Amino acid sequence: VYLQIEAEVQRRKQLIHQSVERRAIISECYKPKHPEVYTLQDSFLAPEFLEIVRFCSSPGADLQGLLRYLESFSDKRIYRLPVFTEEFCQAFVDELENFEQSDMPKGRPNTMNNYGVLLNELGMDEPFLTPLRERFLRPITALLYPELGGACLDSHKAFVVKYSLHEDLDLSSHYDNAEVTLNVSLGKEFTEGNLYFGDFNQDPSPAPQYIEVEHVGARGLLHRGGQIHGALPIASGERWNLIVWMRSSAIRNRLCPMCNRKPELVAAEGFGDGFTEPLREEGPHTVNVCALG
């Protein structure tokens, strides 16, 4: 068992370097079909979403005022809101399909999703995802999830997952390596495949109560990363979802969200899985190896 665990740790460490290599090849060799979707523009965002962000950024904004803009589900702190325009979603999915059909090397989102795209490997972190997190999502999460570092979500992992009849059909129960998760339905045409949500991972019950939430095109669900959830099988068609795991180093540096222990950090590339060392002189990014994958 020890040898198996050690082999898995080494495999996960190598994932970081393999991803860097793939990104370099993609940057040099891949020709995007829709290059405009790689840089976030306000025109990609639904007018209602921009209105929500304006409210959250205004003096005196509070949780009760924000909730008037959102659709809430039970008491599990799951919220639905408009995010993108349908035109952007169509162009984005078309771009992702073009990449999937190319001969470029492809990393997969995680150990549970076999089909999809890691967006940092497409070079979308700095021009698209970082401003989405910092300018638009953080004012919202600051009000919704203050105890999870909603006001200081300082890194992310973002990917797109794909479900179809002859590929991944569903996703079993799990919780995310994130403080807060955004899940946006990008399309295309599909039936069934609802999300379901159970307990928070720190408060399991002997007989958990699950709720189902339907996907709505161009709209997103915000939920706590530790909320146990999964995806029911689709019955027809093809579904693409954008997933953004948002992380707060102020929270996870104290306690790893995957093993509930104080993390032991090692040097890593990029955002370092959301963990950082105390700032000295621009210390290296770090990663908690138990939380990878």
N, C-alpha and C positions, 0 to 999 in steps of 0.2 A: 504493500500500500504506500509506504514511504517513497519508493522509487517512482510509482505512478504520479504521486503528488509533485515530486521534484521535476519530473518530466513535463507536467502541465505548467508549472511555474516557469520553466525555461521556455516552453512554447509561447506562453503569453508575453514574456519579455521580448521575444523575437518579433511579435506582431508589430511593435512600434517601429522597428527598423524596416521591416517589410513594407509597412505603409508609407514610410518616407521614400523608399525606392520607387514604389508605384506612383506616388504623386509626381516625382521628378520625370518619369517616363510620360505620364499623361500630360504634364505641362508642356513638354517638348514636342509631343507627337500627335496629340488629339486635337482635332478641329471641331469646335462646337457648332451645332446647327443653329442655336439661338444664343449667341454670345451676350446679348443684353440681359438675360436672366441671371447672370453671375454677379451682378452688382445691384444691391437693393435700391429700389426707387420707390418713392411714396406712391406712385401710380400703381404699383403692384398690390398695394394694401387697400382693403375694403374701406370706403368712407366711414362706415360705422366703427371700424377698428381705430381709425385715426381720431375719431371723436372720443372714444374711450380713453385713448392715450392722453388727449388734451385734458380731459377731466382729471385723470390721475396725476397729471403734472401741475395742476392748478392749485393755488393756495387754498387750504382748508379741505382738500379732497379727503374723504374718509371711506371706510369699508362699506358702510350702509349706502352711501351714494353710488359707489362703484357697482354694488350688487343690483342696482336698478337697470344696469346695462347688460347684465349677464343672465344666462340661463343656468340655474343651479339644479343639482341632482342630489336628493336626499340630504343627509347630514354628513356626507363623506367629503365635502369640500371639493367637489368636482364641478367645473364650470365650463360652459360652452360659449363661444364668442366668435363673431366673424373675424377672419384674419386677412385672407387674400381675395383678389378679384378672380372670377372664373376664367377670365382671359389669361391671367398670369398662370393659373393652375394648368391650363391646357398647354401653354407654351413650355412650362417647366417639365411636365410629363413627357412631352414630345422630345425635349432635350435629353431626358433620362433614358428614353427608349433608344435614341440615337447612340448614346454612350453604351448602353447594354449590347447593341448590335455591332459595336466596333470590336476590333481585336486588341483593345487596350487591356492591361492587367487590371483585375478587379478584386478589391477586398470586400468581404461581406460584413454587414452591420455588427453581428454578434454571433454567439454560439447557437441561438435559437432561430435566427432568420437566415435562410440560405439564399434569398434573392433580395437584392436591393443595392444601394450605393452609399458608400461613405463619402459625405460631401466635402470633408477636408481634403480628400484625395483629388477632387475636382477643382480644388483651389477656391472654394466658396466661403471659407471661414472668415477671412478679414473683410472682403468686400460685401458680403451678404449677411452672414450669420451673426458676427459680432455686433454690427449696428442693429440688427433685429433684436438681439438680446438686450443691448445696453440702452438704446434709444426708445424702443417701443415696448418690450416685454417687462423690463425691470420696474418701471413705474407701476405696472399692474400687479406684479408679484410682490412688490413691497407692501401693498395693502392687503393682498390675499393671504400671504404666507410669511409674516414678519419673523416668526419663531424659527423658520427654516432658512433664514438668511435671504429672504425675498428681495431685500433692498441692496444686497451685495452679492448677487449672483455674478461671479467674475470669470467663469469659463463654461464651456459646453462641449458636448459631443452630439453631432447632428448627422442623421442618416435618413435615407428613404427606404421603406420596406415595400415589397410587392407581394400580393397574394393572387393566385389564379388556380384554376382547377387542376392543372398538371404540375404545379409547383408547390409552394407553401399554401396550405388551405386555411390554417388557423394558427393560434399561438397559445400555448398552455399557460397556466397561472404563474405569475412571477412578479417581482417588483424591480424597479429600475435603479441603476447606479446613478442617482440624481437626487437633488433636493426637490426640484420642481420639474415636471415634464410637460411639454407642449406636444400634442398629437393633432396634426391637421390632415383632414381628408382631401387629397388632391384629385381624386377620380380613379378610374374612369367609370364605365358602366358596370354595376355589380348588384347582386342581391344577397341578402342576409349578411353575415359577418360582423354582427354587432360586437362592440366591446362589452366586457362585464367587469364589475368592480366588487371586491370583497372588503376585508378588513384592512386596517393599517398594519404594516408588518410588526410594529412594536406592541400591538394590542389585539392579538389573535383571540378568537372565541371558539369554543368547542363546536358550535353550529353557526358558522358565518352566514350572514345575510348578503346575497349578491344582488346587484341591480344591473340591468342591461341599458346601454346607451347606444343609440343609433348614430351612424356616421351621417354627416350632412356636408355636402361638397363645399369646399373653400372655407369651412368653419373648423375651428380648433377646439380641443379639450385641454384645459389646464387642470393638472392634479398633482398631488404630492407624489414624489418619486417612490416613497415607501408604501404607497397604496397597492395592495395586491390586485392584479388585474390580468386579463387575457383577451384573446379575440376568438369568437366563435367562427366555425367554418363558413366560408362564402359558398353560395349555392350556384352561382353563375357569374361569368364576366371576369373582371380584373380590377383589383383595388390597389392604389398607391397611397401611401401615407408618409408625410414628413414627420419625423420624430426629433425633438430637440431635448436632450437631457441637459438641464441647467444646474450648475453646481456652485456652491459657496465654500471657498477654502476656509473662511472663518468658522464654518460649522464642521466640515469634515476633517479639518486638521485636528480637532479635538476628539472626534469619534468616527471611525470608518463606518459608513452606512451599510456595508455589506457584511462585516463580521462583528460590528459593535464593540470594537476594541480601539485603543489609541493606535493610530497608524505608525508603522515604521517605514520611512520614506527612502526611496532610492532615486538616483538621477534619471530623468526621462526627457523625451522630446515633446515639443508643443505645449499643450495645456497641462500635461502631467496628470491626467485623469482627475483634475480638479483639486489635487493636493498641492500645497506649497510648504516650503520651509519658512521660518520666521525671516523677514527681510533683513539682510545685512547689506552687502554691496551688490545688488542685482544677483542674488543667489540663483542657483540653477533651478529649473522646473523639476518637479519630482513626481513620482508615481507610487501608488500603493499597489503592490503586485497582487494582493488578494482580491482586489476590486476590478481587475481587468476582465474583458471578455463580454 
